Amino acid sequence: MVENGCRALCIGLGIHYPYYINTGFSPVNTGGTGSLYFSPEQREQFRDYLETALLPAVTCALEWLDAGHRCSFSLSGLVLEQLREDDTGARELLVQAMKHRHSEILGKTYHHSVAGLFSDKSEFTSQVTRHTALMEELSGKKPEVFENTEFVFNSDLADIIRELGFSALYSEGYDHLVSAFPPNALYSCRGLFVMLRNCRLSEDLAYRFFDQNWDQYPLTSEKFASWVATTPGDCIHIFIDARTFSGPVQGPTGFREFFCQLPDALSHNDVVPVLPSDSLQGPSRGDLHLEDLGVCSPDGTCSLTGIQNILQQSAFWCLEDGQHLIIDRKSWRNLQATDHFTRMALRSGSCGRFVSSCTSQETWEYFSAYMRILGHLESAGTRLHRSRLAANALRCLPPEHAFHFFTEHHYTGYSAYSLTEFARLLEFVPDTVFLFHQNRGDFSRWITGMLGDTTLAGRLETCTDSAEAREIVEERVRDLCRRLK
């Protein structure tokens, strides 16, 4: 081992399973309930997750803990909800690991959600508070370190997280940041300690471990421990999604065997597993802004948040706006899980999180079903709002009813799935595109036919450019929002 290698390693185990949507959902004959919004195979799929991922991961982690090694757990409220109906004993085993004197529980949003990206942070605060209460109830431990999701990088949240009683947060330390922010050191953001996961080592376990074309395949526990021991820094932080344990068994070993053998290999290399709170003793190496961290997907694309394509952006805008329209809050919160947004990307999985790949058709179908469900949730509560006209005009629309911007010859790639998004897109639409639709009366026809707002449709008829139209639509949106209250 080199002299300046790391001697401390933080291993975090992520356990989360969302309520996936029913991609075959149809607004017809639902009976006005949310029972058909989510996958009819949810219980069977969750049972498979238990048997192939959660149970092997927790069993192996308990072996670590009983041997005196340290491990932290990041548990969503959603996975614990579903464990209430389980009869395998997984919930009891998980609680045993949570209570273990050598384990630490991380804080997070209850729904592993995108709520931290909402402009109104009250939903984020509510979810974090609810999650903290559940963790304390089950383990007797109050989380001290907060785990950022792979979608949220916002320095404003640091103030909220600190006020909620956390002393540090986890974020991602991508390769493009190494020169400025080496991941194996302690930083701070607005007075809150920030620990960066080592994405390269985490990704060695998340997906390169199973790649037979990788020049380091097969990866053994001894080889990995030697990499940790020769990596410079104060402490290495690695995150492992429990679903990694369900990967295929290839070559001489599977991931479970690798992980269970890792503590001995670390000991041979003089590396000690520690808890996240143990690594907060040293001084901060400097201040950083969470926005500088961004997020990178396995295809190499990076952004300031996990919202990386236009489908995800439209879905997020409609989800955020839906908080004013949706009465069924449980379903709305289940739709906030980041997993729904990763299913709208061709390839997803970052910094040790489970990697998934989808075809363009699969991402479109998931997005389309998601938008139909959101729209139905909003429509279901229309009669309960002060103004039905306002609620109807502000709701989101499925793809077949959205406004698709065209030139004279082709589709521009932009579609408005709500009146609010329509106003946003008018800022970017060239006047040639605007005039193409305006001269044909497309805007007024869509607003009348799909949203039922004849007042706005009439006001738009005389607009001569997109800037004027945007101002009129934004004013109308503000007026409609006031009518809801």
Secondary structure, 3 states (H helix, E strand, C coil): CCCCECCEEEEEEEECCCCCECCCCCCCCCCCCCCCCECCCHHHHHHHHHHHHHHHHHHHHHHHHHCCCCEEEEECHHHHHHHCCCCCCHHHHHHHHHHCCCEEECECCCCCECHHHCCCCHHHHHHHHHHHHHHHHHHCCCCCEEECCCCCCCCHHHHHHHHCCCCEEEEEECHHHCCCCCCCCEEEECCEEEEEEEHHHHHHHHCHHHCCCCCCCCCCHHHHHHHHHCCECCCEEEEEEHHHHHCCCECCECHHHHHHHHHHHHHHCCCEEECHHHHHCCCCCCECCHHHCCEECCCCCEECCCCCCHHHHHHHHHHHHHHHCCCCHHHHHHCCEHHHHHCCCCEECCCCCCCEECCHHHHHHHHHHHHHHHHHHHHHCHHHCCCHHHHHHHCCCCHHHCEEEECCCCEEEEEECCHHHHHHHHCCCCHHHHHHHHCCCHHHHHHHHHHCCHHHHHHHCCCCCHHHHHHHHHHHHHHHHHHHC
